[in-house]
Amino acid sequence: MRASVGDELLVHGKVVGQHDRTAEILEVLGPDGKPPYRVRFEDGHEAVMLPGPDAIVRHAKGEA
């Protein structure tokens, strides 16, 4: 998994009824775009994350 500042992290719900969550990547703390990431969720909560297999990166528009 590789990401850049401004990309979006989508974390899928793990159980029935749990909604997917999205977060903006504010800072890449690992080398070469790898985790961990400092993110801000849609509710304003900020966290440092090591995304698991239930997460994907949506790259910012205009990025190859």
N, C-alpha and C positions, 0 to 999 in steps of 0.2 A: 504494500500500500504506500502510495506517494501522494503528497498533497502540497499545496502552496497556500500562503495567506490569501484569504478571500474565497477559497473553495468552501463547499458545504459538505458536512459530514451527516449522512443519513444513517440513523441507528434504528433497525427494525425492532418492533415489539417482540418480546420473547414468549409471551403467553397470550391466549385468546382474550381479546378485549383490551389489550395494552396497545396503544397507538404508537406509530413510528414517531421518532423525534428527530428534529433537524437542528444543526448547530453550525455556526459560521466559524471557520478556522481563523483564529486571531494570531497565532504564533506557532511555528513549527520548531519543536525542541530537539528533534532527532536529526541525524546527518542526512543530507540529500533528500529531504522531503519526507522522511520516514517518521513514524510516531516516536515519542508522544507529541500530542498537540494540545495547545491551550485553545479552548473553544467557548463560544457563547451560545447557549440554547435560546430558542424562540421566546422563552419566558424571562430572559435576562440573566439567568444563572450562568456563571462561568465555572469551568472545571479544566483540569489537566486530564487527558484521556489517552489510554492505550487501547484503541478500538479493537474489538474482537471480530470474529467471522460474521457477526450479524450486522456489520457496518460497511458502508460503501462511501467513496468520495465522489462527489459531483464537482467536476472542475468548473471554475469560473468561465463565463463566456469569453470567447476570443483566445482561449488557451488551447494549444494543440494537444 
